[in-house]
Amino acid sequence: TRIAFCQLELATAEDIIDQIEQIASSGLLNRIVIDEIHTVLYDGHYREPLTRLRKLAVIDVPFVLLTATLPPSSQDALAEALDLIPDDVRVVRAPCTSPPNIVFQVVKVDHPGSLADNVIDCMRHDFKLKKDEKGIIWFCSKRVGQEFSEQNGIVFAHGGPECDKEKILNEWKDETWIGATTCLSHGINIKNIRFCIFFDAPFNMALWKQQSGRIGRDGQRSISRVYFCRPPRFDSKDPADHGGVVDMRDVLLNPEQCLRITAGLKFDGVATTCFASPNADLCGFCAKRYVSSSIFHLLSLLMTIQREVNKLESRLDRSSNSISATPARELPSTRDAHVPSQMDIDDECGIAPPVDLPDQKGKQKEDVFLDDGDYFHV
């Protein structure tokens, strides 16, 4: 089996399409696989070359279109954009596309000028990287990202023609943090990226989910935190909103719910919370809810214990008062009591008193007492 990788821009060129058709006609091409196909609908930079994929539809081989950030409501729009017949498309979808090991957090700041301070504080104190771990800071603006990276001594990658992406990634191997725009949102599969920080709100929910998906690829607990001052603006020119600008605004402006709910509704068609997701790490809201619930149950338990202790003390007090109120029974005094003598005991038991008889020599018998208290005369 042979696999040929080709950049999208090259794959849609006229001469390359001719070569692909020749390979397919010879029976050596089994299928065409296209990754991150959702960018046809989301990203204006890729929209034009991706729509040129229509030219590949004339090749009589199966197409495999891969994505983890395509809403169910956008499937028909994607098929239409690629000149595919929706009824001929077989969809294989995971029940949940939200990684359970990623912790989603959202933090609102009061002023845009405090974004940098919050991000720096997070890097230094909250997100302390262990040995061989790495982190990404996502920027919506190339200018802001360059300034921040230069001031804090970290490498920065962007999609401009002057940026050598391969060189930047090689430099990152010896560093911990990297700043980047959306250019690193795709095609990055580094296992030990542990944290990502969003310097201001992402453009839409698809981008938030896509960029957060760069972390935790080793299955370990990882954290995605958004610092924002204002939510993204909704473009009325794109009413379909495939990327989920409205959904991203809902997450940022309505923080009193699980952060997985809106993402689940958008990309999976099912509202799923952290508690309902198998083995999912708790998002920022659910973590606070869990702590608050635990404290509430602990206080309830302590109050119950205190009530039981009060009841027990009340019973003991009533029992003590009842004992002190009962008059003590007087015992007979032994001051003038008659102490019985041995003779009195003998009379009571019917024992005859000893009789003095002379012995053969005319001597009187002597009383001999035994150990058990009986006596006889000898």
PALUMLUM-398363 format. One line per field, with one value per residue (C-alpha): y, x, z. Coordinates in Angstrom, 3 decimals, m for minus. Each point is the difference from the previous one (the first is absolute). Layout:
# PALUMLUM-398363
north (Y|...)
east (X|...)
up (Z|...)
# end
This chain:
# PALUMLUM-398363
north (0.000|3.417|3.296|3.262|3.278|3.188|3.592|1.169|2.856|m2.466|m2.665|2.397|1.245|m0.942|m2.080|m1.900|m0.819|m1.447|m2.211|m1.153|m0.930|m2.049|m1.859|m0.675|m1.276|m2.485|m1.438|1.054|2.570|m1.446|3.143|3.694|1.103|3.656|1.093|3.050|0.270|2.343|2.869|0.107|1.619|1.822|1.453|2.558|m0.567|m3.661|0.346|0.768|m2.801|m2.471|0.705|m0.880|m3.531|m0.185|m0.778|m3.201|m1.166|m1.213|m2.649|m3.216|m0.932|0.342|3.222|m0.110|3.379|0.320|2.559|0.178|3.449|m0.221|0.533|m2.473|2.971|0.856|m3.411|0.757|3.396|m1.686|m2.559|2.778|1.990|m3.024|m0.926|m3.220|m1.535|m0.060|m3.330|m1.569|1.145|m2.461|1.725|m1.698|2.168|m0.568|0.454|2.709|1.975|1.889|m1.554|m1.063|0.723|3.718|2.476|3.029|3.296|3.539|3.147|3.483|2.998|3.571|1.752|m1.072|1.387|m2.603|m2.966|m0.191|0.170|m2.782|m2.213|0.543|m0.729|m3.172|m1.153|0.596|m1.187|m1.921|m1.990|m1.177|m2.338|m3.142|m1.398|m0.610|1.643|2.870|2.710|2.147|3.566|0.674|3.479|1.415|2.763|m0.509|3.402|m0.647|m3.447|1.281|2.753|m2.331|m2.686|2.436|1.530|m3.379|m1.831|m2.731|m1.191|1.077|m1.629|1.629|m0.605|2.739|m0.839|1.152|m2.557|m3.238|m2.338|m2.954|2.099|1.374|m3.490|m1.169|2.935|m0.903|m3.422|1.692|2.395|m0.374|2.636|1.111|2.729|m0.648|1.071|m2.411|m1.308|m2.667|m0.947|m2.821|m2.681|0.147|m3.304|0.516|m2.287|2.007|3.349|0.437|3.510|2.555|3.610|2.143|3.608|1.432|m1.762|m2.365|0.962|m2.813|m3.250|m2.163|1.771|m0.290|m3.728|m0.487|1.857|m1.607|m3.345|0.560|m0.738|m3.216|m2.328|m2.421|m0.474|1.854|2.713|3.309|3.474|2.476|3.474|3.018|3.522|2.490|3.512|0.039|m2.879|m0.459|2.017|m1.693|0.593|0.451|m0.871|m3.615|m0.854|m3.749|0.472|m3.391|0.878|0.879|3.672|0.214|m3.153|1.410|3.175|m2.110|m1.834|3.233|2.101|m2.720|m1.690|m1.458|m3.344|m2.855|1.051|m3.317|0.542|2.567|m1.761|m3.310|1.500|1.630|m2.814|m3.163|0.960|m1.036|2.162|m1.846|1.238|m0.921|m2.184|m1.852|m0.524|m3.238|0.679|3.701|2.517|2.788|3.354|3.235|0.304|m3.649|0.053|2.965|m1.677|m3.198|1.870|1.990|m3.173|m1.782|2.891|0.078|m3.734|0.321|2.844|m1.970|m2.980|2.152|1.551|m3.460|m1.161|3.114|m0.636|m3.581|1.168|2.555|m2.707|m2.288|2.777|0.801|m3.630|m0.167|3.194|m1.363|m3.290|1.831|2.161|m3.094|m1.707|3.037|0.433|m3.599|m0.130|m2.366|m3.044|0.127|m2.987|m1.287|1.365|m2.430|2.260|m1.771|m3.362|m3.171|m2.059|m3.699|m2.040|m3.560|m1.227|1.829|m1.641|m3.432|0.493|1.156|m3.057|m2.481|m0.889|m1.043|1.815|m1.971|m1.977|m0.111|m3.676|m1.174|m2.319|m3.202|1.848|2.536|2.650|2.292|m0.239|2.693|1.708|m0.573|2.134|m1.252|2.079|0.077|1.638|m3.194|m1.131|m2.998|m0.970|m2.169)
east (0.000|1.333|m1.159|0.763|m0.220|m0.600|m0.711|m3.469|1.257|2.014|m2.711|m2.423|2.407|m0.933|3.085|m0.215|m3.675|0.967|2.606|m2.526|m2.459|2.667|0.875|m3.685|m0.621|2.839|m1.706|2.747|m2.087|m2.365|m1.262|0.661|0.241|m0.370|0.584|m1.476|m2.712|m2.038|2.260|m1.993|m2.797|1.913|3.243|m0.021|3.700|m0.600|m3.486|1.078|2.596|m2.244|m2.928|2.289|m0.274|m3.139|2.314|0.996|m3.623|0.376|2.443|m1.877|1.459|m1.452|0.650|0.757|m0.578|1.342|m0.936|m0.838|m1.590|m2.852|m3.517|m2.670|m1.979|2.866|0.429|m2.258|1.655|3.400|m1.228|m1.459|3.246|1.860|m2.668|m0.766|m3.464|m1.087|m1.822|3.220|1.975|0.400|0.651|1.961|m0.206|1.289|m2.636|2.106|2.799|1.014|3.156|m0.807|3.501|m0.104|m1.099|m1.717|0.210|m1.179|1.240|m1.361|2.282|m1.158|2.283|1.859|3.212|m0.082|m0.057|3.794|0.415|m2.533|1.637|3.483|m1.271|m1.656|3.218|2.111|m2.323|m3.063|1.407|3.365|1.458|1.790|3.035|m0.603|m3.461|m0.977|m2.631|m1.566|m1.302|m2.562|m0.253|m2.678|2.340|3.413|1.180|m1.065|1.568|3.329|0.179|m0.865|2.428|2.896|m0.616|m0.143|2.679|m2.082|m0.117|m2.911|m1.569|m2.406|m1.331|1.944|2.312|3.021|m0.656|1.979|m2.394|2.374|2.813|m2.288|m1.115|3.609|0.801|m3.008|1.504|2.473|m2.579|m3.136|m2.459|m0.831|m2.275|m2.000|m2.893|m2.336|2.899|0.683|m3.647|0.345|2.555|1.628|0.144|2.398|m0.827|1.312|m1.783|m1.620|m1.504|m1.354|m0.916|m2.211|1.146|m3.528|m3.089|0.321|m1.859|m2.551|m0.700|1.498|3.336|m0.214|m0.617|2.622|2.770|m0.854|0.329|3.750|0.543|m0.297|0.657|1.736|m3.272|1.218|m2.022|0.560|m1.481|m1.312|m0.618|m1.504|0.749|m2.313|m1.304|m2.657|m1.679|0.528|m2.156|m2.686|0.258|m3.457|1.470|0.333|m3.491|0.671|2.665|1.621|2.890|m2.210|0.594|m3.353|0.823|3.372|m1.680|m2.440|2.847|1.796|m3.010|m1.942|2.578|m2.588|m0.152|2.318|2.361|m0.523|m3.744|0.140|2.888|m1.855|m3.153|1.948|2.323|m1.692|m3.668|m0.205|0.325|2.432|1.396|3.296|m1.848|m1.836|3.123|1.858|3.316|m0.122|2.051|m2.158|m0.091|0.365|m3.725|m0.534|3.068|m1.409|m3.394|1.557|1.921|m3.083|m2.085|2.632|0.150|m3.806|m0.187|2.768|m1.808|m3.255|1.759|1.525|m3.393|m1.578|2.718|m0.489|m3.751|0.575|2.531|m2.514|m2.671|2.370|1.011|m3.673|m0.738|2.967|m1.138|m3.539|1.381|2.297|m2.840|m2.173|2.699|0.621|m3.752|m0.457|0.474|2.731|m1.159|1.238|1.994|m0.543|2.455|2.414|0.826|m2.345|m0.187|0.339|3.051|m0.817|2.312|1.080|m2.613|m2.729|1.175|m0.012|m3.475|m1.214|1.537|m1.171|3.474|0.187|2.508|3.036|m0.248|2.924|0.716|2.874|2.506|1.305|2.625|m2.526|1.228|m2.357|m0.351|1.681|m1.688|1.771|m1.000|0.339|0.925|m3.537|m1.357|m1.500|1.264|m0.226|1.283|2.946)
up (0.000|m0.944|1.464|m1.769|1.947|m1.910|0.956|m0.879|m2.152|m2.102|m0.108|m1.634|m2.654|m3.555|m0.770|3.324|m0.604|m3.384|1.657|2.639|m2.749|m1.789|3.224|0.694|m3.538|0.407|3.085|2.397|1.918|2.585|1.742|0.624|3.640|0.954|3.607|1.779|m2.628|2.214|m1.072|m3.253|1.989|2.762|m1.272|m2.779|m0.707|m0.900|m1.462|m3.565|m0.425|1.798|m2.282|m2.885|1.318|m2.119|m2.861|1.759|0.043|m3.571|1.204|0.611|3.408|3.534|1.922|3.750|1.653|3.533|2.663|3.699|m0.091|m2.473|1.440|m1.108|m1.316|m2.398|m1.626|m2.971|m0.513|m0.176|m2.521|m2.116|0.135|m1.389|m2.563|1.822|0.118|3.691|m0.413|m1.267|3.054|2.851|3.319|2.778|3.101|3.523|2.742|1.620|m1.639|3.146|1.518|3.580|1.294|m0.899|2.662|m1.533|1.892|m0.757|1.783|m0.676|0.531|0.492|m2.477|m3.174|1.471|2.784|m2.379|m0.197|3.783|0.510|m2.601|1.487|3.502|m1.275|m1.673|3.100|2.763|m1.184|m2.912|1.261|m2.590|1.051|m1.744|m3.720|0.126|m2.289|m0.285|m2.743|0.128|m2.722|m1.501|m2.252|m1.159|m1.569|1.255|3.613|m0.081|m1.276|2.621|2.867|m1.158|m0.397|3.433|1.730|m1.970|m1.607|m3.591|m2.176|m3.057|m2.434|m3.473|m1.767|m2.896|1.988|2.773|m0.327|1.791|m0.007|1.461|2.725|1.006|0.209|2.293|2.138|0.711|2.343|1.483|2.102|m1.275|m3.508|m1.293|m3.155|m2.152|m1.758|m2.085|2.669|0.397|m2.537|m0.647|3.453|1.869|2.912|2.905|2.955|m0.478|3.400|0.009|m2.423|0.749|m2.219|m0.087|m0.439|m1.308|m2.986|m3.164|0.304|1.810|m2.726|0.416|3.810|m0.300|m2.720|1.821|3.337|m1.760|m0.401|3.716|1.976|m2.919|2.350|1.901|3.077|1.720|m1.812|0.353|m2.571|1.442|m1.789|1.203|m1.667|0.377|m2.726|m1.853|m3.746|m2.351|m2.024|m3.751|m1.468|m3.418|1.154|1.301|m0.132|2.688|m0.644|2.283|2.959|0.774|1.782|1.960|1.043|1.189|2.013|1.739|0.883|1.003|1.851|2.221|2.410|m1.782|m0.915|m2.790|m1.779|m0.479|m2.804|m1.752|0.201|m1.481|m2.809|m1.087|1.249|0.062|3.669|3.107|2.251|3.318|1.623|2.511|m2.786|m2.127|0.860|1.776|m0.908|1.953|1.410|m1.756|1.936|0.740|0.975|2.235|1.946|0.132|1.327|2.704|0.978|0.101|2.095|2.459|0.177|0.738|2.583|1.755|m0.114|1.549|2.746|0.748|0.225|2.373|2.128|0.227|1.112|2.599|1.319|0.254|1.906|2.399|0.616|0.849|2.363|1.747|0.496|1.346|2.420|1.315|0.535|2.053|2.224|0.648|1.407|3.923|1.093|2.065|3.649|1.125|3.567|2.525|1.615|2.907|2.518|m1.728|2.114|m0.889|0.526|2.162|m0.633|2.427|m1.878|m3.200|1.596|1.344|m3.402|m1.678|2.695|1.238|3.629|2.167|1.085|3.276|2.396|0.933|2.173|m1.714|1.416|1.900|1.184|m2.422|m1.845|m3.792|m2.100|m2.911|m3.297|m2.986|m3.553|m3.011|m1.322|3.148|1.614|3.297|2.272|3.438|0.619)
# end
